[in-house]
Amino acid sequence: MELSLLWSCRSWGHMNLSVPGLFSPSAVRQNAVHLTRKLKLGRTDRLDRLARRAGKLWSTVAKWHWRFVDRQGYWLSKGQAQKMYCKGFDGLHSQSAQAVADSFYDSLQSWREKRESGNYEGLRPPYKQKRHFKVQWKSSAIRLRDDGVLRLSSGRGNDPVLINWPSDRQPKRVEIGWDGDQYELRCQQKVEEDGEPKGSKTAGIDIGEIHLAAVRSGDESWTVNGRELRSLRRQQNRTKARLDSKIDQRKYGSRRWKRLTRAKDRQLQKVRNQIEDLLHKTATRLVNTLHERRVGSVVVGDLTGIRESIGYGSKANQRLHQWAYSKSGPTASSPE
């Protein structure tokens, strides 16, 4: 199950939890009936070509958006960019092409909101061109065949992507992206609700950096210890600092520089996987505990913007900026 209000694990399951101040009940119910599944795909020439086509489209959208800004002082809208650059783009399904533009303009909108609020120091808008980018499919481009093969359309005149799918349910949305070592299939499926919550109790959760969660329900209270997560974070920071120091001593682009860079990516990805696994298991245990104690509603504090107002020194700031209270999922660079 994913505890999306605390960490990006799996969903709240089927508890129909309402969280005042963060999400509307309808949004929580919608999250409660969708499950994200992942499947490792390795690396193939076909997936490389798809990722490069998506990267080329991203680069085209980014390049011409900023040229319009620089030369004409005009900001293209998402609809205009999709009509000009995504329509008829070869090698991608029409909705996959539109999804690339959606990602660019979502990033741009996030940056503009931070700029308007004055909390964008050190942040830059999405302007870099990309060699590879994730590929997304919506329901109209997805079909589960009778032989258990998932068919993902790549547009008219192009061979579809065929993947052996270990489920009898057709996903609603599909994404193929790079996880640091290989391509990964991420599918969102709709699942049936198991039933109503066992009880009507309300629990309050205070999210913390030392204790991941302090929970209070009626006369009961308990904490979720975050010591193991802090240990993994320290390991992650030490590894990054040690390898960054070695990389800085090498000539950029040299063979030794490339070997150290690959070693850094590999070691950090291993720690990221351990952190993600720990968060998944912790979230699952907490949800199961709430369910067993007949909790039907959960109230979580709103921590929006807390990272932007901290100033407790470099070490404390680093811990707080790595705080997993609203983790959206792991990120990784594209393949070289």
SERO-4910 file (N, C-alpha, C, O; in steps of 0.05 Angstrom, whole numbers):
BEGIN
 pado doro    nc1    nc2    nc3   cac1   cac2   cac3    cc1    cc2    cc3    oc1    oc2    oc3
  Met    A     17    -24      0      0      0      0     18     25      0     39     25     11
  Glu    A      8     46    -13     24     70    -15     12     91      4    -11     97      2
  Leu    A     28    102     21     20    123     40     28    149     28     48    161     36
  Ser    A     12    159      9     20    182     -7     20    208      9     33    227      0
  Leu    A      7    209     31      6    233     47     31    237     63     39    260     70
  Leu    A     45    216     70     70    217     85     94    212     67    113    228     66
  Trp    A     93    191     52    115    183     35    103    174      9     79    167      8
  Ser    A    118    172    -12    109    160    -37    113    130    -36    132    120    -48
  Cys    A     96    116    -23     97     87    -22     72     79    -38     66     92    -58
  Arg    A     58     58    -30     34     52    -44     10     66    -31     14     82    -13
  Ser    A    -15     62    -40    -36     79    -31    -47     73     -4    -39     52      8
  Trp    A    -65     90      6    -76     85     33    -93     59     33   -104     53     54
  Gly    A    -94     45     12   -109     20     12   -139     27      9   -147     42     -8
  His    A   -155     15     26   -184     18     24   -196     28     50   -217     19     58
  Met    A   -183     47     62   -192     57     88   -210     82     85   -222     90    105
  Asn    A   -212     93     60   -228    117     56   -221    139     76   -238    152     87
  Leu    A   -195    143     81   -186    162    101   -191    190     90   -184    196     67
  Ser    A   -201    208    106   -204    236     99   -183    252    114   -178    247    138
  Val    A   -170    271    100   -148    286    112   -154    315    110   -148    327     89
  Pro    A   -167    328    130   -174    356    128   -149    373    124   -128    369    136
  Gly    A   -152    392    106   -130    412    102   -111    404     80    -95    420     72
  Leu    A   -111    379     71    -92    370     51   -106    362     25    -99    372      4
  Phe    A   -124    344     27   -138    334      3   -168    333      9   -176    329     32
  Ser    A   -184    336    -12   -212    333     -8   -219    303     -6   -203    287    -15
  Pro    A   -242    296      7   -249    268      9   -250    254    -17   -243    230    -19
  Ser    A   -260    268    -38   -261    255    -64   -234    248    -75   -230    227    -88
  Ala    A   -214    265    -70   -187    260    -80   -175    236    -65   -161    220    -77
  Val    A   -181    235    -39   -170    212    -23   -183    186    -33   -169    166    -35
  Arg    A   -209    186    -38   -222    162    -47   -211    154    -75   -208    130    -80
  Gln    A   -205    173    -91   -194    167   -118   -166    154   -115   -160    135   -128
  Asn    A   -150    165    -97   -123    153    -92   -126    125    -81   -108    108    -85
  Ala    A   -147    120    -66   -150     95    -52   -156     72    -70   -154     49    -61
  Val    A   -164     76    -95   -172     54   -112   -153     52   -136   -160     40   -156
  His    A   -130     63   -134   -110     60   -155    -84     49   -143    -75     56   -121
  Leu    A    -72     31   -158    -47     18   -149    -26     21   -171    -32     17   -194
  Thr    A     -2     28   -162     20     31   -181     38      6   -180     47     -2   -158
  Arg    A     43     -6   -203     60    -30   -205     84    -23   -222     83     -7   -240
  Lys    A    107    -35   -215    132    -30   -229    143    -57   -240    140    -78   -227
  Leu    A    155    -55   -263    167    -79   -275    193    -71   -289    194    -52   -305
  Lys    A    215    -85   -282    241    -79   -294    242    -90   -322    234   -113   -327
  Leu    A    253    -74   -341    253    -81   -369    281    -84   -380    284    -92   -403
  Gly    A    302    -79   -365    329    -80   -376    333    -56   -394    321    -35   -391
  Arg    A    351    -60   -413    357    -39   -433    358    -51   -461    373    -70   -465
  Thr    A    342    -40   -479    341    -50   -506    344    -26   -526    340     -3   -518
  Asp    A    351    -32   -550    353    -11   -571    326      2   -575    325     26   -580
  Arg    A    305    -13   -574    278     -2   -579    271     18   -557    261     40   -564
  Leu    A    276     11   -533    269     30   -511    288     54   -512    279     76   -506
  Asp    A    313     50   -520    331     73   -524    320     92   -545    321    117   -541
  Arg    A    310     81   -567    300     99   -588    275    114   -579    273    138   -585
  Leu    A    258    101   -564    234    115   -553    242    138   -534    232    160   -536
  Ala    A    261    132   -517    270    152   -497    284    175   -512    281    198   -503
  Arg    A    299    169   -533    312    191   -548    291    208   -563    294    232   -565
  Arg    A    270    195   -574    249    211   -587    235    229   -567    230    253   -573
  Ala    A    229    219   -544    217    236   -523    236    258   -514    227    280   -510
  Gly    A    262    252   -512    282    272   -505    284    293   -527    287    317   -521
  Lys    A    283    285   -552    284    305   -574    260    323   -573    263    347   -578
  Leu    A    236    312   -568    212    329   -567    214    348   -543    207    372   -546
  Trp    A    223    339   -520    226    357   -497    245    379   -505    239    403   -499
  Ser    A    268    373   -517    287    393   -525    275    413   -544    281    437   -543
  Thr    A    259    404   -563    246    422   -582    227    441   -568    227    465   -574
  Val    A    210    430   -551    191    447   -536    206    468   -519    199    491   -519
  Ala    A    227    459   -505    242    477   -487    256    498   -504    255    522   -497
  Lys    A    269    490   -526    284    509   -542    267    531   -554    273    555   -551
  Trp    A    244    523   -566    227    543   -579    211    559   -559    204    582   -564
  His    A    205    548   -536    191    564   -516    209    587   -507    199    610   -506
  Trp    A    234    582   -502    252    603   -492    260    622   -515    267    645   -510
  Arg    A    260    612   -540    266    630   -562    243    651   -565    248    674   -571
  Phe    A    218    642   -562    196    660   -563    198    681   -540    193    705   -544
  Val    A    207    672   -517    210    690   -494    232    711   -500    228    735   -496
  Asp    A    255    701   -509    278    719   -513    273    738   -537    280    762   -535
  Arg    A    262    729   -559    260    745   -583    235    761   -585    235    783   -596
  Gln    A    213    751   -573    187    765   -576    175    772   -549    154    786   -549
  Gly    A    187    764   -527    176    770   -501    149    756   -497    131    767   -483
  Tyr    A    145    733   -510    119    720   -509    122    692   -499    140    677   -507
  Trp    A    105    684   -480    106    658   -468     86    640   -482     62    645   -480
  Leu    A     96    620   -495     77    600   -508     61    586   -487     71    579   -465
  Ser    A     36    581   -492     19    565   -475     24    536   -481     35    529   -502
  Lys    A     15    519   -463     19    490   -467      3    481   -491     13    465   -507
  Gly    A    -21    491   -495    -37    484   -518    -24    492   -544    -24    477   -564
  Gln    A    -12    516   -545      2    525   -569     26    507   -575     30    499   -598
  Ala    A     42    500   -555     65    484   -559     57    456   -569     70    444   -586
  Gln    A     36    445   -557     27    418   -566     18    418   -595     23    400   -610
  Lys    A      4    440   -603     -5    442   -630     18    446   -650     17    434   -672
  Met    A     38    461   -642     60    468   -660     81    445   -662     91    440   -684
  Tyr    A     87    432   -640    110    413   -640    102    384   -634    118    366   -642
  Cys    A     79    379   -622     72    352   -615     55    338   -636     56    314   -640
  Lys    A     39    353   -650     21    342   -670     37    330   -693     53    343   -706
  Gly    A     32    304   -697     46    290   -719     75    284   -714     90    277   -732
  Phe    A     84    285   -689    112    279   -682    117    250   -686    104    233   -674
  Asp    A    136    243   -703    140    216   -711    154    200   -689    172    210   -675
  Gly    A    146    175   -685    159    157   -666    145    156   -639    152    139   -623
  Leu    A    125    173   -634    110    172   -609     80    173   -615     72    186   -634
  His    A     64    160   -599     36    164   -600     29    193   -594     43    206   -579
  Ser    A      7    202   -605      0    230   -602     -3    238   -573      5    260   -565
  Gln    A    -15    221   -557    -18    228   -528      8    226   -513     13    240   -494
  Ser    A     26    208   -522     53    207   -510     68    232   -516     82    243   -498
  Ala    A     65    243   -540     78    268   -547     67    291   -531     82    308   -521
  Gln    A     40    291   -527     28    312   -511     37    311   -482     40    331   -469
  Ala    A     42    286   -472     50    283   -445     78    295   -440     84    304   -418
  Val    A     95    295   -461    122    307   -458    119    337   -454    131    349   -436
  Ala    A    102    349   -470     97    378   -466     84    384   -439     90    404   -426
  Asp    A     66    366   -431     54    369   -404     75    370   -382     74    386   -364
  Ser    A     95    352   -384    116    351   -364    132    376   -364    139    387   -343
  Phe    A    139    387   -388    154    412   -389    139    435   -376    150    450   -360
  Tyr    A    113    437   -383     98    460   -373     90    457   -344     86    477   -330
  Asp    A     89    432   -334     85    428   -305    109    438   -290    107    451   -269
  Ser    A    133    431   -300    158    441   -288    160    471   -289    169    484   -270
  Leu    A    153    482   -312    154    511   -315    134    525   -296    141    545   -284
  Gln    A    110    514   -293     91    526   -275    100    525   -246     96    544   -231
  Ser    A    112    503   -239    123    500   -211    144    522   -206    144    534   -185
  Trp    A    162    526   -225    182    546   -222    170    574   -221    179    590   -205
  Arg    A    150    580   -237    138    606   -238    124    612   -211    124    635   -201
  Glu    A    111    592   -200     98    596   -174    118    602   -152    113    619   -135
  Lys    A    141    588   -152    161    594   -132    173    622   -137    179    636   -118
  Arg    A    177    630   -162    187    656   -168    169    678   -158    177    698   -147
  Glu    A    143    674   -163    123    694   -154    122    696   -124    116    718   -113
  Ser    A    127    674   -110    127    675    -81    153    684    -69    155    689    -45
  Gly    A    174    687    -86    200    697    -77    217    675    -65    239    681    -55
  Asn    A    209    650    -67    224    628    -56    236    611    -78    232    586    -79
  Tyr    A    251    624    -95    263    609   -117    293    613   -120    305    607   -141
  Glu    A    305    622    -98    334    627    -99    349    601   -104    345    581    -90
  Gly    A    366    601   -125    381    577   -132    367    559   -151    379    540   -162
  Leu    A    341    564   -156    326    547   -175    326    560   -202    324    584   -205
  Arg    A    327    543   -223    326    553   -250    303    540   -265    296    517   -258
  Pro    A    292    553   -284    269    541   -299    279    518   -316    303    515   -321
  Pro    A    260    502   -326    268    480   -344    277    490   -371    260    497   -388
  Tyr    A    302    491   -376    312    502   -401    332    483   -415    337    485   -439
  Lys    A    344    464   -400    364    446   -411    351    426   -431    329    417   -426
  Gln    A    366    421   -452    356    400   -471    364    373   -460    384    370   -446
  Lys    A    348    353   -467    351    326   -456    356    306   -479    343    308   -500
  Arg    A    375    288   -475    379    267   -495    359    245   -492    351    234   -512
  His    A    350    239   -468    330    219   -463    308    231   -445    314    249   -430
  Phe    A    284    220   -447    263    228   -429    243    205   -426    242    187   -444
  Lys    A    228    205   -405    208    184   -400    186    185   -421    180    206   -432
  Val    A    174    162   -427    152    160   -446    127    151   -431    128    132   -415
  Gln    A    105    165   -437     80    159   -422     58    152   -442     58    163   -465
  Trp    A     40    135   -434     17    127   -450     -8    130   -433     -8    125   -409
  Lys    A    -29    139   -446    -55    141   -433    -73    117   -443    -64    102   -460
  Ser    A    -97    115   -432   -113     91   -436   -118     85   -465   -119     61   -473
  Ser    A   -122    105   -482   -129    100   -510   -106     87   -525   -111     76   -546
  Ala    A    -81     89   -515    -58     78   -529    -49     52   -516    -28     41   -523
  Ile    A    -65     41   -497    -58     17   -482    -78     -5   -488   -102      0   -487
  Arg    A    -69    -29   -493    -87    -51   -497    -74    -77   -486    -51    -83   -493
  Leu    A    -89    -91   -470    -79   -117   -460    -91   -139   -477   -115   -143   -478
  Arg    A    -74   -153   -492    -83   -174   -510    -91   -199   -495    -85   -202   -472
  Asp    A   -105   -216   -509   -115   -241   -497    -92   -259   -488    -95   -275   -470
  Asp    A    -69   -257   -501    -46   -274   -495    -29   -263   -472     -7   -273   -467
  Gly    A    -39   -242   -458    -25   -231   -435     -3   -211   -442     14   -205   -426
  Val    A     -3   -201   -467     17   -182   -475      6   -154   -475    -16   -149   -485
  Leu    A     20   -136   -462     12   -108   -461     22    -94   -486     46    -93   -491
  Arg    A      3    -82   -501     10    -69   -526      9    -39   -522    -12    -28   -515
  Leu    A     31    -25   -527     33      4   -523     38     16   -551     59     11   -563
  Ser    A     19     32   -560     21     43   -587     43     64   -589     46     81   -571
  Ser    A     58     64   -611     78     84   -616     71    103   -640     88    116   -651
  Gly    A     46    103   -646     37    121   -668     33    106   -694     44     84   -697
  Arg    A     19    118   -712     13    105   -737     38    100   -753     56    117   -756
  Gly    A     40     75   -764     63     68   -780     87     58   -765    107     51   -777
  Asn    A     85     58   -738    108     48   -722    100     23   -706     77     20   -699
  Asp    A    119      5   -703    114    -19   -688    107    -12   -658    121      4   -647
  Pro    A     87    -25   -647     81    -20   -619    102    -32   -600    117    -50   -608
  Val    A    102    -24   -575    118    -36   -555    102    -59   -543     79    -55   -534
  Leu    A    114    -82   -542    100   -106   -532    114   -116   -507    139   -120   -507
  Ile    A     99   -119   -485    111   -127   -459     94   -149   -447     69   -147   -445
  Asn    A    107   -171   -438     92   -192   -424     83   -181   -397     99   -173   -380
  Trp    A     56   -180   -393     45   -167   -370     35   -188   -350     17   -204   -357
  Pro    A     45   -188   -326     38   -209   -306     13   -203   -291     12   -206   -266
  Ser    A     -8   -194   -305    -33   -188   -292    -55   -190   -313    -51   -187   -337
  Asp    A    -80   -196   -303   -102   -197   -322   -118   -171   -323   -139   -170   -335
  Arg    A   -107   -150   -311   -120   -124   -311   -105   -104   -328    -80   -102   -326
  Gln    A   -119    -90   -344   -106    -71   -362   -101    -45   -347   -120    -34   -334
  Pro    A    -77    -34   -347    -71     -9   -333    -84     15   -346    -90     14   -370
  Lys    A    -89     35   -330   -101     60   -341    -80     79   -352    -85     92   -372
  Arg    A    -57     79   -340    -35     96   -349     -9     80   -347     -5     63   -329
  Val    A      9     85   -366     35     71   -366     57     91   -371     54    110   -386
  Glu    A     80     86   -358    103    103   -362    128     85   -362    131     67   -346
  Ile    A    146     91   -381    172     77   -382    194     98   -377    196    117   -393
  Gly    A    209     95   -356    230    114   -350    255     99   -341    255     75   -337
  Trp    A    276    114   -337    302    103   -329    305    104   -299    300    125   -287
  Asp    A    313     82   -286    315     82   -257    344     84   -247    349     81   -223
  Gly    A    362     89   -265    390     91   -258    407     69   -268    431     72   -273
  Asp    A    395     45   -272    409     22   -282    396     10   -307    410     -1   -324
  Gln    A    370     13   -309    355      1   -331    328     15   -334    321     32   -318
  Tyr    A    314      7   -355    287     19   -359    267      5   -341    270    -19   -334
  Glu    A    247     20   -332    228     10   -313    200     18   -323    195     40   -331
  Leu    A    182     -2   -323    154      2   -330    138      9   -305    139     -6   -285
  Arg    A    123     31   -306    107     39   -283     78     42   -292     72     58   -310
  Cys    A     61     25   -281     33     24   -290     14     31   -267     18     23   -244
  Gln    A     -7     46   -273    -27     52   -254    -52     36   -260    -63     38   -283
  Gln    A    -61     20   -241    -85      4   -245   -106     11   -225   -101     20   -203
  Lys    A   -131      8   -234   -153     13   -216   -160    -14   -203   -163    -34   -216
  Val    A   -164    -13   -177   -170    -37   -161   -196    -33   -147   -204    -10   -140
  Glu    A   -210    -55   -142   -235    -53   -127   -230    -50    -98   -211    -61    -87
  Glu    A   -248    -34    -85   -246    -30    -56   -254    -55    -41   -273    -69    -49
  Asp    A   -239    -61    -20   -246    -84     -4   -270    -80     15   -282    -99     24
  Gly    A   -276    -55     20   -298    -50     38   -293    -25     54   -273    -11     51
  Glu    A   -312    -19     72   -310      5     88   -290      1    111   -284    -22    117
  Pro    A   -280     22    123   -262     19    146   -276      4    169   -300      3    171
  Lys    A   -259     -9    185   -270    -25    207   -284     -8    228   -303    -17    241
  Gly    A   -275     16    232   -286     33    253   -288     62    244   -283     69    221
  Ser    A   -295     79    263   -299    107    257   -281    125    274   -286    149    276
  Lys    A   -260    114    285   -241    130    301   -226    149    284   -223    145    259
  Thr    A   -216    170    296   -199    190    282   -171    190    295   -168    189    319
  Ala    A   -151    190    278   -123    191    288   -110    216    278   -113    224    255
  Gly    A    -94    228    295    -77    251    287    -48    243    284    -38    228    301
  Ile    A    -35    251    262     -8    244    257      9    269    255      4    287    238
  Asp    A     30    270    271     50    292    269     75    281    256     88    263    267
  Ile    A     82    291    233    105    281    218    130    294    229    131    318    234
  Gly    A    151    277    232    176    287    243    200    277    228    198    259    211
  Glu    A    223    289    235    248    281    221    262    259    237    274    241    226
  Ile    A    261    261    264    273    240    281    254    216    283    261    194    278
  His    A    229    222    292    208    203    292    191    208    267    180    230    264
  Leu    A    189    188    250    175    192    224    146    200    228    136    216    213
  Ala    A    134    190    249    106    197    254    100    193    284    107    173    296
  Ala    A     87    213    296     76    210    323     46    209    320     33    228    310
  Val    A     34    187    329      6    182    324    -10    182    350     -1    172    371
  Arg    A    -33    195    349    -51    196    372    -79    189    363    -90    201    345
  Ser    A    -91    169    376   -119    161    370   -133    154    396   -127    134    408
  Gly    A   -151    171    404   -165    167    429   -145    169    452   -131    189    456
  Asp    A   -144    148    468   -126    146    491   -100    133    484    -82    130    501
  Glu    A    -97    125    459    -72    111    450    -54    131    436    -63    148    421
  Ser    A    -28    127    439     -9    142    424     17    125    421     24    109    438
  Trp    A     30    129    398     55    115    393     70    130    372     60    148    358
  Thr    A     96    123    369    113    136    349    125    116    330    127     92    336
  Val    A    132    125    306    145    109    286    174    118    285    180    141    277
  Asn    A    193    101    294    221    110    297    233    113    269    229     97    251
  Gly    A    249    134    266    263    139    241    293    136    242    307    146    225
  Arg    A    302    121    262    331    118    266    344    104    242    365    112    232
  Glu    A    331     83    231    343     68    208    344     86    184    363     85    169
  Leu    A    323    102    179    323    120    157    345    141    159    358    148    139
  Arg    A    349    151    183    371    171    187    398    159    182    416    172    171
  Ser    A    401    134    190    427    120    184    432    118    154    454    122    145
  Leu    A    411    111    139    414    108    110    419    136     98    435    137     79
  Arg    A    407    156    108    412    183     98    441    191    103    454    203     85
  Arg    A    452    185    126    480    191    132    498    176    113    518    187    102
  Gln    A    492    151    109    508    135     90    507    147     62    527    149     48
  Gln    A    483    156     54    480    169     27    497    194     25    510    198      5
  Asn    A    496    211     46    511    236     45    541    231     45    556    245     31
  Arg    A    550    212     62    579    206     63    589    195     36    610    203     27
  Thr    A    573    177     25    581    166     -1    583    187    -23    602    188    -38
  Lys    A    563    204    -23    563    226    -44    587    245    -40    601    252    -59
  Ala    A    592    253    -15    614    271    -10    641    258    -17    659    271    -28
  Arg    A    645    233     -9    670    219    -15    676    217    -45    698    222    -54
  Leu    A    655    209    -60    659    205    -89    660    232   -103    675    234   -123
  Asp    A    646    252    -94    647    278   -106    676    289   -104    686    302   -122
  Ser    A    688    285    -80    716    294    -76    735    281    -96    753    294   -107
  Lys    A    732    255   -101    749    241   -120    744    250   -148    762    254   -164
  Ile    A    718    254   -155    711    263   -182    723    290   -188    733    295   -210
  Asp    A    722    308   -168    732    335   -173    762    336   -178    772    356   -189
  Gln    A    776    315   -170    805    314   -175    813    304   -202    836    304   -210
  Arg    A    793    295   -218    798    284   -244    789    304   -266    772    321   -261
  Lys    A    801    301   -289    794    318   -311    766    311   -321    760    287   -325
  Tyr    A    750    331   -326    723    327   -335    723    312   -361    736    319   -381
  Gly    A    707    290   -363    705    275   -387    726    253   -391    724    238   -410
  Ser    A    746    252   -373    767    232   -376    756    204   -369    734    202   -358
  Arg    A    771    184   -376    763    156   -371    759    152   -341    739    139   -333
  Arg    A    777    161   -325    775    158   -296    751    173   -285    737    164   -267
  Trp    A    746    197   -296    723    213   -287    697    198   -293    679    198   -276
  Lys    A    696    186   -316    672    171   -323    668    147   -305    645    141   -297
  Arg    A    690    133   -299    688    109   -282    678    117   -254    661    104   -243
  Leu    A    689    139   -243    680    148   -217    651    157   -217    636    153   -198
  Thr    A    643    170   -239    616    180   -241    596    157   -241    575    157   -228
  Arg    A    603    136   -257    586    112   -258    585     98   -231    564     89   -222
  Ala    A    608     97   -217    609     85   -190    591    101   -171    577     89   -154
  Lys    A    592    127   -173    576    144   -155    546    139   -160    531    135   -141
  Asp    A    538    138   -186    510    133   -192    501    106   -182    479    103   -172
  Arg    A    518     86   -186    511     59   -178    508     56   -147    489     44   -138
  Gln    A    526     68   -132    525     66   -103    502     82    -91    489     73    -73
  Leu    A    498    105   -103    476    122    -92    449    110    -99    430    111    -84
  Gln    A    447     97   -122    422     84   -130    415     61   -110    392     57   -103
  Lys    A    436     47   -102    432     25    -83    421     35    -56    403     24    -45
  Val    A    432     58    -47    422     69    -22    393     80    -26    376     77     -8
  Arg    A    388     93    -49    361    103    -54    341     80    -54    318     83    -44
  Asn    A    348     57    -65    330     34    -65    325     25    -37    302     17    -30
  Gln    A    345     25    -20    341     17      8    323     36     23    306     28     38
  Ile    A    326     62     17    309     82     30    280     78     21    262     79     37
  Glu    A    276     75     -5    249     71    -16    236     46     -4    213     47      4
  Asp    A    251     24     -2    240      0      9    233      4     39    212     -6     47
  Leu    A    249     18     54    243     23     82    218     39     85    201     33    102
  Leu    A    215     60     68    191     77     70    166     61     62    145     65     75
  His    A    168     44     42    145     28     34    136     10     58    113      9     64
  Lys    A    155     -4     70    149    -22     92    138     -7    116    120    -17    129
  Thr    A    150     16    122    141     31    145    113     41    141     96     40    159
  Ala    A    107     51    117     80     61    111     60     39    113     38     42    123
  Thr    A     67     15    102     48     -8    103     42    -16    132     19    -21    139
  Arg    A     63    -17    149     59    -24    177     41     -4    191     24    -11    207
  Leu    A     45     22    185     29     42    199      0     41    190    -18     43    207
  Val    A     -5     37    164    -32     35    154    -46     11    166    -69     12    175
  Asn    A    -32    -12    167    -44    -36    178    -50    -32    208    -71    -42    217
  Thr    A    -33    -19    223    -38    -13    251    -62      4    255    -79     -2    272
  Leu    A    -65     25    239    -89     42    240   -114     27    234   -135     30    247
  His    A   -112     10    214   -135     -6    206   -143    -25    228   -167    -28    234
  Glu    A   -124    -38    241   -130    -57    262   -142    -43    287   -158    -55    301
  Arg    A   -135    -18    291   -145     -3    314   -170     12    307   -178     31    321
  Arg    A   -183      5    285   -209     15    277   -209     45    272   -227     59    279
  Val    A   -188     54    259   -186     83    251   -197     86    223   -189     72    205
  Gly    A   -216    105    220   -228    110    194   -220    136    182   -223    139    158
  Ser    A   -210    155    198   -201    181    188   -175    188    200   -169    182    223
  Val    A   -158    201    184   -132    210    193   -128    239    187   -135    249    166
  Val    A   -118    254    207   -112    282    204    -82    286    205    -69    278    224
  Val    A    -71    298    184    -42    302    181    -36    332    179    -50    346    165
  Gly    A    -16    341    193     -8    369    192      1    377    164     14    361    150
  Asp    A     -5    402    157      3    412    130     31    424    133     34    445    146
  Leu    A     50    412    120     78    421    121     87    435     96    111    438     91
  Thr    A     68    444     80     75    457     54     93    481     59     86    499     75
  Gly    A    115    482     44    132    505     45    151    506     69    166    526     72
  Ile    A    152    485     86    168    486    110    198    487    103    214    499    118
  Arg    A    206    474     81    235    474     74    244    501     65    268    507     67
  Glu    A    226    518     56    234    544     46    238    565     68    247    587     62
  Ser    A    232    558     93    234    578    114    253    569    136    252    580    159
  Ile    A    270    549    131    288    539    151    315    551    149    324    559    127
  Gly    A    328    554    172    355    565    173    369    557    199    373    574    216
  Tyr    A    376    532    202    387    522    227    415    513    224    425    498    241
  Gly    A    429    521    204    456    512    200    457    490    178    437    478    171
  Ser    A    481    486    167    483    469    144    475    440    149    461    428    133
  Lys    A    483    429    172    476    401    178    447    397    183    435    378    172
  Ala    A    435    414    200    406    412    205    390    417    180    370    404    175
  Asn    A    398    437    164    384    442    139    385    419    120    365    413    107
  Gln    A    408    405    119    410    382    102    391    360    110    378    348     93
  Arg    A    389    355    136    370    334    146    341    342    139    325    325    131
  Leu    A    335    367    143    307    376    139    300    376    109    277    370    101
  His    A    320    382     92    314    382     63    312    353     53    300    349     31
  Gln    A    322    334     67    319    306     60    296    293     74    292    268     72
  Trp    A    281    308     89    258    299    103    237    286     84    230    298     64
  Ala    A    228    262     90    211    247     71    182    251     77    166    232     74
  Tyr    A    173    275     85    145    278     91    127    280     67    103    276     69
  Ser    A    138    286     44    122    289     20    138    279     -4    140    293    -25
  Lys    A    148    255     -1    165    244    -22    148    236    -46    127    222    -42
  Ser    A    156    243    -70    140    237    -94    151    214   -110    139    207   -131
  Gly    A    173    203   -101    184    180   -116    213    185   -124    221    208   -125
  Pro    A    227    164   -129    255    166   -136    260    178   -163    243    175   -181
  Thr    A    282    193   -166    289    204   -192    316    194   -200    333    187   -182
  Ala    A    321    192   -225    347    183   -234    354    196   -261    336    204   -275
  Ser    A    379    198   -266    387    210   -291    382    191   -314    378    167   -310
  Ser    A    383    202   -338    378    186   -362    403    169   -368    424    176   -359
  Pro    A    400    148   -385    423    132   -392    441    148   -409    433    166   -424
  Glu    A    467    142   -408    486    156   -424    488    143   -452    503    152   -469
***
